[in-house]
Amino acid sequence: MPNSHNKTFSTLVTLPNGVRVVALPMAHRQTAAVSVFVRTGSAHESAAENGISHVIEHMAFKGTARRDVRRINLDAERLGAEVNAHTDKDHTAYQIRGLGQHAEQFVEMLGDIVLAPTFPADELERERQVLLQEFAEDEDDPVSTGFKLFDRACYGLHPVAQPVIGSRRNIERFERQQLVRYVERQYSGSNLIVGAAGAIDVERILAAVERMFGAMPQGQPNLVAPPRYAGAVKSRAFAGSSQTHVVIGFPIASLRDDDAAFQVAATVFGDGMSSPLLSRVREERGLAYHASCVADQFDMCGQLVIEASTAPAHFEEFLVEISNLLRAQAETTDAVDLERARNQIAVRRMHDAEKPLRRLEDAALEVFVHGRLRTPEETLSRLHAVNAEAVREAFSKMLSAGPAAAIVGSIRRGAGERAREILTAI
């Protein structure tokens, strides 16, 4: 029999084949969202496969054993529903959002897309051109290029450093049978979560998921070995860019480590106009229009990421300011900044809890990593347990590991080496 728990605010059920079902009723809503999450993404791919998860996500909507591409879209849209999907480093998600009364149908529609795609060869050739256009657009974006270069600076050739979109060469050569084999290997019960949130009948959702997904093979969890941090500095001139785009970061705890201090540290440093990063770099010095700091965490690793764009003439000044601010945070954490950060995170999570798709994604990642759902009270308790000393220690750990950085755009000769000198002196 399936087992379930956490029924006070949500339901988590595990089917005999390992498929997990997350049901999050939201009685005040009339709409509902249904998502299928598969634990596979660019971090699970070999170099020769890089980009295949993203291609499969596109192709899953191009035809199934029962429906062609037009019918897949029409079935949802005639109900007023929206169909979407996305691929990340650690998972792929398929989702439908519409009226709560149609939630069971959404489970069936997504089941058909995920379990019975046919990957028609003619559709693959057409979609290949769309994917190549998406790839070209991504390549033309200096900020996107900076983040891809930054991942390589952090993790070298480890799969987690691969771009989700893959390479042009791979997109051009993937064949239908490669997609079929990858799905057969990666899409299994132990790597799949079906979630529903909003105006749903929990028992009917559970029955629909068991009916659609109960016969999947169980398989083994798709786990990725943690990468070794490289801490490199990389640079690339980018024709047509008038700014210098900078991405700086440090290794932090993974989701599996369950350490909230790094999330708080990132928010203390650079979330909001009153944060030290924005206050000093933008408001006081005018060195950047936009700057941000986030803690980007996955099952196998994590990064604190500082990102900004500055004028080439201000590049070194910007790096010196960032270095000074980081050193200051490793020495002391302002009590007001800590209060601000904890409240910002708490309010953001409350906002997210009001959005069905966001709630589902957060819940799915938590189940993939920890195997359970925590109550909102547990989450807030962990957040408020982070004190000033924990934040200071988080910064000290990051600085002792050393920075990784990517500099892209309008860069002067020797910019990469100068960045290395300034940042490694922190």
Steps between C-alpha positions, in 0.01 A plus 500: 500500500617858441618682811425862584570760765493876569125510436455802726616745232581272208500141388800297390431149372750249362368243255644144504716582196660803667293774335430773756178701501488844661154652555472855632135605533439876503134542586481872420589446133288403201795403281748217530843409371626149426868429440715199427860530616769265373837489676706545187666807348828621357692384810398141419628510142832392354683749278370317193144524637517860622173673414298183451274556802403838356435350156282229654302763692422673168430179311270347762226738379544408134296182503408195709362157426147648519531868402683712247656838579187702421278276709736524799470878502130508411397259776636740761410827334135407439477481881665841530812337641865595442766240424868561568828327586856579596837330544760578765828347608334262745148439368252528215143618564179472300196697615141596429308778674123548476174453689502277806213291365731382218797402717447125448497553124827691531656197671387283208624748238842530662518124545450457127772758422757360744434128459412462132692752286570374149759762400388509133801535272344777290411698814856454628641660186263796532564544872874473446482831312308660788760372747784635288332841498469482879867401521602796278300740715667363811845529340429864406426592863817610685343447842396144413849440362644632826300254710601206281864605526458541876376141537814381323712719728336333800487137393714449191386202292263349758150448350348754742695770312334412169241741359141382503459595134794280397731560206422590141669180382288281724176673404586451133572130531253355757287226343165362602641174638736689733200678653317170543797334671557794734135501611508124556806542722409815693120514523414250773278481806770576755585818306150636448270720707146595400374808679164677513421826680200728525133410479549124500334192642796317654356149482399539135846630413662202673277261309577671168877488561491132598293424190737686266842447658462187712646268234825693444816298564654600832862538391777646717533860622687724255767635733797718404835492680596837652739700283845609610518878525755652262489867593626630166468845342396509133447788261366545147473811285152539354459703183225761509485528880569840653511371858710258701284224645638340815393180677684421824430212733604254766410141585227458762302216655279286276129448562586165652718672763188682622688808624287815489790731589612541139156609381492757778858609419413563134195705599697696759762588240302592193122472508323836485603861464600529868738203483875569522551403134236730352546775755872529438546399135193672355376767739828632638749431219283482186708209369205293374134537415423140588671270749373195685606216727327162526566160650454247219471153651453155348500146636871454426652847550434868558629841395474847644474715185564875477409646162524854362573703188732800516679740269842371384665804659347409838581129484791497746325740739200271500711194584679685781165604651367143481817370665476755781133423561562125516786543746278717717225235508748234608596722796157608624131476413286804568197417717266710286623332181440159657146596603434636150630186331305253712178696450559536125543125462198426720272737306627370166419146605153609607449657156624180336261295711211692342607393147405139416778437245766649727376294795512185292855560380628574851323193636631272224861607550465447874363149446774413251767613746359416842226249424238694694308825523565737784233721650522878449568524874806275469636706213456831679649357819818399314518844344465689827754273668772652278682754715767758427783261585366240254491761224850621579625141498330440164690793348826383657457153348428646158799732503732224617392287200588784264296667226400393153419766244400566141553832324323549168428786264707812444820406680845651487815302440604315816159540668485133596842505664423825682173354628689195625746722689229709667265216589759254627627769737171498694 
